[in-house]
Amino acid sequence: MAKRHERTLARRSALQALYQSEILGVPADKVLEENLLPEEAGMNDYARSLVMGVASHAAHIDAAISGCSQNWAIDRMPVVDRCVLRLAVYEMNYVDNVPVSVAINEAVELAKEFGGEDDSHRFVNGVLGRIARDMEGGADEAAAEDAAADEPVDDDAEPAEDSVEAAADEPAADEAKGE
């Protein structure tokens, strides 16, 4: 079986486990440990790693979703959509060998097939698109900070006006030492 097809099936299985967790009100890792899934779920290693990853990073994942889902509280989203989003955000942030675009596309396909509303796939795509842009923005900011750290410091340069004002508000280094 092709790796791509294997992973698509694993995502479906992971979605079933996450959904089962929500419906039963049981943590996702317990759903796996206690085998609370139908046999047809067919949990392979990748599916298990997805479920465990979503469970272990739930706070960060939910914060990312909440921050990018305009006018939607995470607990008010349809259960399937919420599970699809959690799964995709986990892959986007924590699975290095899955490109962001693939995680989004796979999530949109899951939402089309299992989504709680007719426009679930559009909602999922929109939220994940905003998260992806935020991730790129964070990467751009980190790259800019790295570039600034690599630039030589010019000790003879005049400080910016706001830096001078901020320095005037702080005690001089000699005063802080008590000299």
MODELLER restraints for C-alpha pairs under 7 A, 6 or more apart:
rsr = mdl.restraints
at = mdl.atoms
rsr.add(forms.Gaussian(group=physical.xy_distance, feature=features.Distance(at['CA:10:A'], at['CA:43:A']), mean=6.74, stdev=0.5))
rsr.add(forms.Gaussian(group=physical.xy_distance, feature=features.Distance(at['CA:10:A'], at['CA:44:A']), mean=6.45, stdev=0.5))
rsr.add(forms.Gaussian(group=physical.xy_distance, feature=features.Distance(at['CA:10:A'], at['CA:46:A']), mean=6.10, stdev=0.5))
rsr.add(forms.Gaussian(group=physical.xy_distance, feature=features.Distance(at['CA:10:A'], at['CA:47:A']), mean=4.47, stdev=0.5))
rsr.add(forms.Gaussian(group=physical.xy_distance, feature=features.Distance(at['CA:11:A'], at['CA:47:A']), mean=6.03, stdev=0.5))
rsr.add(forms.Gaussian(group=physical.xy_distance, feature=features.Distance(at['CA:13:A'], at['CA:41:A']), mean=5.08, stdev=0.5))
rsr.add(forms.Gaussian(group=physical.xy_distance, feature=features.Distance(at['CA:13:A'], at['CA:42:A']), mean=6.39, stdev=0.5))
rsr.add(forms.Gaussian(group=physical.xy_distance, feature=features.Distance(at['CA:13:A'], at['CA:43:A']), mean=5.87, stdev=0.5))
rsr.add(forms.Gaussian(group=physical.xy_distance, feature=features.Distance(at['CA:13:A'], at['CA:47:A']), mean=6.12, stdev=0.5))
rsr.add(forms.Gaussian(group=physical.xy_distance, feature=features.Distance(at['CA:14:A'], at['CA:47:A']), mean=4.97, stdev=0.5))
rsr.add(forms.Gaussian(group=physical.xy_distance, feature=features.Distance(at['CA:14:A'], at['CA:48:A']), mean=6.83, stdev=0.5))
rsr.add(forms.Gaussian(group=physical.xy_distance, feature=features.Distance(at['CA:14:A'], at['CA:50:A']), mean=6.34, stdev=0.5))
rsr.add(forms.Gaussian(group=physical.xy_distance, feature=features.Distance(at['CA:14:A'], at['CA:51:A']), mean=5.60, stdev=0.5))
rsr.add(forms.Gaussian(group=physical.xy_distance, feature=features.Distance(at['CA:15:A'], at['CA:83:A']), mean=6.35, stdev=0.5))
rsr.add(forms.Gaussian(group=physical.xy_distance, feature=features.Distance(at['CA:15:A'], at['CA:84:A']), mean=6.52, stdev=0.5))
rsr.add(forms.Gaussian(group=physical.xy_distance, feature=features.Distance(at['CA:16:A'], at['CA:41:A']), mean=6.84, stdev=0.5))
rsr.add(forms.Gaussian(group=physical.xy_distance, feature=features.Distance(at['CA:17:A'], at['CA:28:A']), mean=6.70, stdev=0.5))
rsr.add(forms.Gaussian(group=physical.xy_distance, feature=features.Distance(at['CA:17:A'], at['CA:31:A']), mean=6.73, stdev=0.5))
rsr.add(forms.Gaussian(group=physical.xy_distance, feature=features.Distance(at['CA:17:A'], at['CA:37:A']), mean=6.58, stdev=0.5))
rsr.add(forms.Gaussian(group=physical.xy_distance, feature=features.Distance(at['CA:18:A'], at['CA:28:A']), mean=5.88, stdev=0.5))
rsr.add(forms.Gaussian(group=physical.xy_distance, feature=features.Distance(at['CA:18:A'], at['CA:51:A']), mean=6.76, stdev=0.5))
rsr.add(forms.Gaussian(group=physical.xy_distance, feature=features.Distance(at['CA:18:A'], at['CA:83:A']), mean=5.99, stdev=0.5))
rsr.add(forms.Gaussian(group=physical.xy_distance, feature=features.Distance(at['CA:19:A'], at['CA:79:A']), mean=6.89, stdev=0.5))
rsr.add(forms.Gaussian(group=physical.xy_distance, feature=features.Distance(at['CA:19:A'], at['CA:80:A']), mean=6.42, stdev=0.5))
rsr.add(forms.Gaussian(group=physical.xy_distance, feature=features.Distance(at['CA:19:A'], at['CA:83:A']), mean=6.27, stdev=0.5))
rsr.add(forms.Gaussian(group=physical.xy_distance, feature=features.Distance(at['CA:21:A'], at['CA:27:A']), mean=5.73, stdev=0.5))
rsr.add(forms.Gaussian(group=physical.xy_distance, feature=features.Distance(at['CA:21:A'], at['CA:28:A']), mean=5.03, stdev=0.5))
rsr.add(forms.Gaussian(group=physical.xy_distance, feature=features.Distance(at['CA:21:A'], at['CA:31:A']), mean=6.15, stdev=0.5))
rsr.add(forms.Gaussian(group=physical.xy_distance, feature=features.Distance(at['CA:28:A'], at['CA:51:A']), mean=6.56, stdev=0.5))
rsr.add(forms.Gaussian(group=physical.xy_distance, feature=features.Distance(at['CA:28:A'], at['CA:55:A']), mean=6.02, stdev=0.5))
rsr.add(forms.Gaussian(group=physical.xy_distance, feature=features.Distance(at['CA:29:A'], at['CA:51:A']), mean=6.97, stdev=0.5))
rsr.add(forms.Gaussian(group=physical.xy_distance, feature=features.Distance(at['CA:29:A'], at['CA:52:A']), mean=5.85, stdev=0.5))
rsr.add(forms.Gaussian(group=physical.xy_distance, feature=features.Distance(at['CA:29:A'], at['CA:55:A']), mean=6.53, stdev=0.5))
rsr.add(forms.Gaussian(group=physical.xy_distance, feature=features.Distance(at['CA:31:A'], at['CA:37:A']), mean=6.91, stdev=0.5))
rsr.add(forms.Gaussian(group=physical.xy_distance, feature=features.Distance(at['CA:53:A'], at['CA:90:A']), mean=6.83, stdev=0.5))
rsr.add(forms.Gaussian(group=physical.xy_distance, feature=features.Distance(at['CA:54:A'], at['CA:86:A']), mean=6.57, stdev=0.5))
rsr.add(forms.Gaussian(group=physical.xy_distance, feature=features.Distance(at['CA:54:A'], at['CA:87:A']), mean=6.39, stdev=0.5))
rsr.add(forms.Gaussian(group=physical.xy_distance, feature=features.Distance(at['CA:54:A'], at['CA:90:A']), mean=5.84, stdev=0.5))
rsr.add(forms.Gaussian(group=physical.xy_distance, feature=features.Distance(at['CA:61:A'], at['CA:86:A']), mean=6.17, stdev=0.5))
rsr.add(forms.Gaussian(group=physical.xy_distance, feature=features.Distance(at['CA:61:A'], at['CA:89:A']), mean=6.17, stdev=0.5))
rsr.add(forms.Gaussian(group=physical.xy_distance, feature=features.Distance(at['CA:61:A'], at['CA:90:A']), mean=6.60, stdev=0.5))
rsr.add(forms.Gaussian(group=physical.xy_distance, feature=features.Distance(at['CA:64:A'], at['CA:131:A']), mean=6.87, stdev=0.5))
rsr.add(forms.Gaussian(group=physical.xy_distance, feature=features.Distance(at['CA:66:A'], at['CA:73:A']), mean=6.53, stdev=0.5))
rsr.add(forms.Gaussian(group=physical.xy_distance, feature=features.Distance(at['CA:66:A'], at['CA:74:A']), mean=5.99, stdev=0.5))
rsr.add(forms.Gaussian(group=physical.xy_distance, feature=features.Distance(at['CA:68:A'], at['CA:127:A']), mean=5.71, stdev=0.5))
rsr.add(forms.Gaussian(group=physical.xy_distance, feature=features.Distance(at['CA:68:A'], at['CA:130:A']), mean=5.95, stdev=0.5))
rsr.add(forms.Gaussian(group=physical.xy_distance, feature=features.Distance(at['CA:68:A'], at['CA:131:A']), mean=6.24, stdev=0.5))
rsr.add(forms.Gaussian(group=physical.xy_distance, feature=features.Distance(at['CA:69:A'], at['CA:127:A']), mean=5.53, stdev=0.5))
rsr.add(forms.Gaussian(group=physical.xy_distance, feature=features.Distance(at['CA:78:A'], at['CA:116:A']), mean=5.61, stdev=0.5))
rsr.add(forms.Gaussian(group=physical.xy_distance, feature=features.Distance(at['CA:80:A'], at['CA:114:A']), mean=6.86, stdev=0.5))
rsr.add(forms.Gaussian(group=physical.xy_distance, feature=features.Distance(at['CA:80:A'], at['CA:115:A']), mean=5.67, stdev=0.5))
rsr.add(forms.Gaussian(group=physical.xy_distance, feature=features.Distance(at['CA:80:A'], at['CA:116:A']), mean=5.87, stdev=0.5))
rsr.add(forms.Gaussian(group=physical.xy_distance, feature=features.Distance(at['CA:81:A'], at['CA:111:A']), mean=6.54, stdev=0.5))
rsr.add(forms.Gaussian(group=physical.xy_distance, feature=features.Distance(at['CA:81:A'], at['CA:115:A']), mean=5.79, stdev=0.5))
rsr.add(forms.Gaussian(group=physical.xy_distance, feature=features.Distance(at['CA:81:A'], at['CA:116:A']), mean=6.43, stdev=0.5))
rsr.add(forms.Gaussian(group=physical.xy_distance, feature=features.Distance(at['CA:81:A'], at['CA:120:A']), mean=6.58, stdev=0.5))
rsr.add(forms.Gaussian(group=physical.xy_distance, feature=features.Distance(at['CA:81:A'], at['CA:124:A']), mean=6.86, stdev=0.5))
rsr.add(forms.Gaussian(group=physical.xy_distance, feature=features.Distance(at['CA:84:A'], at['CA:107:A']), mean=5.92, stdev=0.5))
rsr.add(forms.Gaussian(group=physical.xy_distance, feature=features.Distance(at['CA:84:A'], at['CA:110:A']), mean=6.97, stdev=0.5))
rsr.add(forms.Gaussian(group=physical.xy_distance, feature=features.Distance(at['CA:84:A'], at['CA:111:A']), mean=6.76, stdev=0.5))
rsr.add(forms.Gaussian(group=physical.xy_distance, feature=features.Distance(at['CA:85:A'], at['CA:124:A']), mean=6.46, stdev=0.5))
rsr.add(forms.Gaussian(group=physical.xy_distance, feature=features.Distance(at['CA:88:A'], at['CA:103:A']), mean=5.46, stdev=0.5))
rsr.add(forms.Gaussian(group=physical.xy_distance, feature=features.Distance(at['CA:88:A'], at['CA:104:A']), mean=6.37, stdev=0.5))
rsr.add(forms.Gaussian(group=physical.xy_distance, feature=features.Distance(at['CA:88:A'], at['CA:107:A']), mean=5.92, stdev=0.5))
rsr.add(forms.Gaussian(group=physical.xy_distance, feature=features.Distance(at['CA:91:A'], at['CA:98:A']), mean=6.76, stdev=0.5))
rsr.add(forms.Gaussian(group=physical.xy_distance, feature=features.Distance(at['CA:91:A'], at['CA:103:A']), mean=6.19, stdev=0.5))
rsr.add(forms.Gaussian(group=physical.xy_distance, feature=features.Distance(at['CA:92:A'], at['CA:100:A']), mean=5.08, stdev=0.5))
rsr.add(forms.Gaussian(group=physical.xy_distance, feature=features.Distance(at['CA:92:A'], at['CA:103:A']), mean=6.15, stdev=0.5))
rsr.add(forms.Gaussian(group=physical.xy_distance, feature=features.Distance(at['CA:104:A'], at['CA:125:A']), mean=6.75, stdev=0.5))
rsr.add(forms.Gaussian(group=physical.xy_distance, feature=features.Distance(at['CA:104:A'], at['CA:128:A']), mean=6.39, stdev=0.5))
rsr.add(forms.Gaussian(group=physical.xy_distance, feature=features.Distance(at['CA:108:A'], at['CA:121:A']), mean=4.97, stdev=0.5))
rsr.add(forms.Gaussian(group=physical.xy_distance, feature=features.Distance(at['CA:108:A'], at['CA:124:A']), mean=6.24, stdev=0.5))
rsr.add(forms.Gaussian(group=physical.xy_distance, feature=features.Distance(at['CA:108:A'], at['CA:125:A']), mean=6.00, stdev=0.5))
rsr.add(forms.Gaussian(group=physical.xy_distance, feature=features.Distance(at['CA:111:A'], at['CA:120:A']), mean=5.72, stdev=0.5))
rsr.add(forms.Gaussian(group=physical.xy_distance, feature=features.Distance(at['CA:111:A'], at['CA:121:A']), mean=4.80, stdev=0.5))
rsr.add(forms.Gaussian(group=physical.xy_distance, feature=features.Distance(at['CA:112:A'], at['CA:120:A']), mean=6.75, stdev=0.5))
rsr.add(forms.Gaussian(group=physical.xy_distance, feature=features.Distance(at['CA:112:A'], at['CA:121:A']), mean=5.24, stdev=0.5))
rsr.add(forms.Gaussian(group=physical.xy_distance, feature=features.Distance(at['CA:115:A'], at['CA:121:A']), mean=6.95, stdev=0.5))
